[in-house]
Amino acid sequence: MNWLRIGGGVLGLIVIGSLLWIVADHKRLVAVEKAQKACIAGVKAKGDAGDISSCPAEIAARIETARRADACEAALQGANLSAVRAVCGLQVKRLQAERDAVAANLADTASQLAGAKADRDAAVLRAEARATTTATRKAANDRTIETAPRTADGNVHCDAECLRRLAGD
């Protein structure tokens, strides 16, 4: 019977200890709930500018990361380079710089192609003008030779006047 009294006493102490632990844990959970409600109220109150100081550290860090991501996204959408540099992370800045470099290379290539096209067009115009001049000169020389006096055997005898016309004087 002694063992039963001792066992009952120990069992009673365990039950009382468990109840005290449950009450303490309940108070802790109530405090956590109040802090979370204050955190939610602070965030909802002013949106992106809401106070997150009452939030637990992990949640505050996630909220801050989400806010920075939203600000970075807005800066990227607005193509605001200074805002991107101010609010975005290193990887986004690197991608932005690479994108800007590719855009500059593309613009440079387009400029070089336009210059090459203009040079080609000018060369074609010069070649056409040279061909026209050569054809005109050849036609004039052919007319001069056709109108030149001929010898008895049918060969062209070009006198001084004929030579001057062939020379273009």
BELMONOR-V554065 format. One record per residue. N is the residue number from 1. RES is the residue in three letters. OMEGA is omega in whole degrees, 0 to 359 (* if undefined). BURIAL is I if it has 16 or more other ideal C-beta (glycine too) atoms within 10 Angstrom, else O. D_LAST is the distance of its C-alpha to the last C-alpha in whole Angstrom. Layout:
n=N res=RES omega=OMEGA burial=BURIAL d_last=D_LAST
n=N res=RES omega=OMEGA burial=BURIAL d_last=D_LAST
This chain:
n=1 res=MET omega=177 burial=O d_last=149
n=2 res=ASN omega=180 burial=O d_last=148
n=3 res=TRP omega=179 burial=O d_last=145
n=4 res=LEU omega=178 burial=O d_last=144
n=5 res=ARG omega=179 burial=O d_last=145
n=6 res=ILE omega=179 burial=O d_last=142
n=7 res=GLY omega=178 burial=O d_last=140
n=8 res=GLY omega=178 burial=O d_last=140
n=9 res=GLY omega=178 burial=O d_last=139
n=10 res=VAL omega=179 burial=O d_last=136
n=11 res=LEU omega=177 burial=O d_last=135
n=12 res=GLY omega=177 burial=O d_last=136
n=13 res=LEU omega=178 burial=O d_last=134
n=14 res=ILE omega=179 burial=O d_last=131
n=15 res=VAL omega=180 burial=O d_last=131
n=16 res=ILE omega=178 burial=O d_last=131
n=17 res=GLY omega=178 burial=O d_last=128
n=18 res=SER omega=179 burial=O d_last=126
n=19 res=LEU omega=177 burial=O d_last=127
n=20 res=LEU omega=179 burial=O d_last=126
n=21 res=TRP omega=179 burial=O d_last=123
n=22 res=ILE omega=179 burial=O d_last=122
n=23 res=VAL omega=179 burial=O d_last=122
n=24 res=ALA omega=179 burial=O d_last=120
n=25 res=ASP omega=178 burial=O d_last=117
n=26 res=HIS omega=178 burial=O d_last=118
n=27 res=LYS omega=178 burial=O d_last=117
n=28 res=ARG omega=180 burial=O d_last=114
n=29 res=LEU omega=176 burial=O d_last=113
n=30 res=VAL omega=179 burial=O d_last=113
n=31 res=ALA omega=178 burial=O d_last=112
n=32 res=VAL omega=180 burial=O d_last=109
n=33 res=GLU omega=178 burial=O d_last=109
n=34 res=LYS omega=179 burial=O d_last=109
n=35 res=ALA omega=179 burial=O d_last=106
n=36 res=GLN omega=177 burial=O d_last=104
n=37 res=LYS omega=177 burial=O d_last=105
n=38 res=ALA omega=178 burial=O d_last=104
n=39 res=CYS omega=180 burial=I d_last=100
n=40 res=ILE omega=179 burial=O d_last=100
n=41 res=ALA omega=179 burial=O d_last=100
n=42 res=GLY omega=180 burial=I d_last=98
n=43 res=VAL omega=181 burial=I d_last=95
n=44 res=LYS omega=186 burial=O d_last=96
n=45 res=ALA omega=185 burial=O d_last=96
n=46 res=LYS omega=178 burial=O d_last=93
n=47 res=GLY omega=184 burial=O d_last=91
n=48 res=ASP omega=181 burial=O d_last=88
n=49 res=ALA omega=182 burial=O d_last=90
n=50 res=GLY omega=182 burial=I d_last=93
n=51 res=ASP omega=179 burial=O d_last=96
n=52 res=ILE omega=182 burial=I d_last=96
n=53 res=SER omega=179 burial=O d_last=98
n=54 res=SER omega=181 burial=I d_last=101
n=55 res=CYS omega=173 burial=I d_last=100
n=56 res=PRO omega=186 burial=O d_last=101
n=57 res=ALA omega=181 burial=O d_last=98
n=58 res=GLU omega=181 burial=O d_last=97
n=59 res=ILE omega=178 burial=I d_last=96
n=60 res=ALA omega=179 burial=O d_last=95
n=61 res=ALA omega=179 burial=O d_last=92
n=62 res=ARG omega=178 burial=O d_last=91
n=63 res=ILE omega=180 burial=I d_last=91
n=64 res=GLU omega=177 burial=O d_last=89
n=65 res=THR omega=179 burial=O d_last=87
n=66 res=ALA omega=178 burial=O d_last=86
n=67 res=ARG omega=178 burial=I d_last=85
n=68 res=ARG omega=178 burial=O d_last=83
n=69 res=ALA omega=178 burial=O d_last=81
n=70 res=ASP omega=179 burial=O d_last=81
n=71 res=ALA omega=179 burial=I d_last=80
n=72 res=CYS omega=179 burial=I d_last=77
n=73 res=GLU omega=178 burial=O d_last=76
n=74 res=ALA omega=179 burial=O d_last=76
n=75 res=ALA omega=178 burial=I d_last=73
n=76 res=LEU omega=179 burial=I d_last=71
n=77 res=GLN omega=180 burial=O d_last=71
n=78 res=GLY omega=182 burial=O d_last=70
n=79 res=ALA omega=181 burial=O d_last=67
n=80 res=ASN omega=187 burial=O d_last=69
n=81 res=LEU omega=180 burial=O d_last=68
n=82 res=SER omega=177 burial=O d_last=70
n=83 res=ALA omega=177 burial=O d_last=73
n=84 res=VAL omega=179 burial=I d_last=73
n=85 res=ARG omega=183 burial=O d_last=73
n=86 res=ALA omega=190 burial=O d_last=76
n=87 res=VAL omega=186 burial=I d_last=78
n=88 res=CYS omega=180 burial=I d_last=77
n=89 res=GLY omega=184 burial=O d_last=78
n=90 res=LEU omega=181 burial=O d_last=76
n=91 res=GLN omega=179 burial=O d_last=75
n=92 res=VAL omega=178 burial=I d_last=74
n=93 res=LYS omega=180 burial=O d_last=72
n=94 res=ARG omega=178 burial=O d_last=70
n=95 res=LEU omega=178 burial=O d_last=69
n=96 res=GLN omega=179 burial=I d_last=68
n=97 res=ALA omega=178 burial=O d_last=66
n=98 res=GLU omega=179 burial=O d_last=65
n=99 res=ARG omega=178 burial=O d_last=64
n=100 res=ASP omega=178 burial=O d_last=62
n=101 res=ALA omega=178 burial=O d_last=60
n=102 res=VAL omega=178 burial=O d_last=59
n=103 res=ALA omega=178 burial=O d_last=58
n=104 res=ALA omega=177 burial=O d_last=56
n=105 res=ASN omega=178 burial=O d_last=54
n=106 res=LEU omega=179 burial=O d_last=53
n=107 res=ALA omega=179 burial=O d_last=52
n=108 res=ASP omega=179 burial=O d_last=50
n=109 res=THR omega=178 burial=O d_last=49
n=110 res=ALA omega=178 burial=O d_last=48
n=111 res=SER omega=179 burial=O d_last=45
n=112 res=GLN omega=178 burial=O d_last=44
n=113 res=LEU omega=178 burial=O d_last=43
n=114 res=ALA omega=177 burial=O d_last=42
n=115 res=GLY omega=179 burial=O d_last=39
n=116 res=ALA omega=178 burial=O d_last=39
n=117 res=LYS omega=179 burial=O d_last=38
n=118 res=ALA omega=177 burial=O d_last=36
n=119 res=ASP omega=179 burial=O d_last=34
n=120 res=ARG omega=180 burial=O d_last=34
n=121 res=ASP omega=178 burial=O d_last=32
n=122 res=ALA omega=179 burial=O d_last=30
n=123 res=ALA omega=178 burial=O d_last=29
n=124 res=VAL omega=179 burial=O d_last=29
n=125 res=LEU omega=177 burial=O d_last=26
n=126 res=ARG omega=180 burial=O d_last=24
n=127 res=ALA omega=178 burial=O d_last=24
n=128 res=GLU omega=179 burial=O d_last=24
n=129 res=ALA omega=179 burial=O d_last=21
n=130 res=ARG omega=179 burial=O d_last=19
n=131 res=ALA omega=179 burial=O d_last=20
n=132 res=THR omega=179 burial=O d_last=19
n=133 res=THR omega=180 burial=O d_last=16
n=134 res=THR omega=180 burial=O d_last=16
n=135 res=ALA omega=179 burial=O d_last=18
n=136 res=THR omega=179 burial=O d_last=15
n=137 res=ARG omega=180 burial=O d_last=12
n=138 res=LYS omega=179 burial=O d_last=15
n=139 res=ALA omega=179 burial=O d_last=16
n=140 res=ALA omega=178 burial=O d_last=12
n=141 res=ASN omega=178 burial=O d_last=12
n=142 res=ASP omega=178 burial=O d_last=16
n=143 res=ARG omega=179 burial=O d_last=15
n=144 res=THR omega=180 burial=I d_last=12
n=145 res=ILE omega=179 burial=O d_last=15
n=146 res=GLU omega=182 burial=O d_last=18
n=147 res=THR omega=180 burial=O d_last=17
n=148 res=ALA omega=179 burial=I d_last=16
n=149 res=PRO omega=181 burial=O d_last=19
n=150 res=ARG omega=177 burial=O d_last=22
n=151 res=THR omega=183 burial=O d_last=24
n=152 res=ALA omega=181 burial=O d_last=28
n=153 res=ASP omega=175 burial=O d_last=29
n=154 res=GLY omega=177 burial=O d_last=26
n=155 res=ASN omega=180 burial=O d_last=23
n=156 res=VAL omega=175 burial=O d_last=20
n=157 res=HIS omega=185 burial=O d_last=19
n=158 res=CYS omega=178 burial=O d_last=15
n=159 res=ASP omega=183 burial=O d_last=14
n=160 res=ALA omega=178 burial=O d_last=11
n=161 res=GLU omega=179 burial=O d_last=10
n=162 res=CYS omega=180 burial=I d_last=10
n=163 res=LEU omega=178 burial=O d_last=9
n=164 res=ARG omega=178 burial=O d_last=5
n=165 res=ARG omega=178 burial=I d_last=6
n=166 res=LEU omega=180 burial=O d_last=8
n=167 res=ALA omega=178 burial=O d_last=6
n=168 res=GLY omega=180 burial=O d_last=4
n=169 res=ASP omega=* burial=O d_last=0
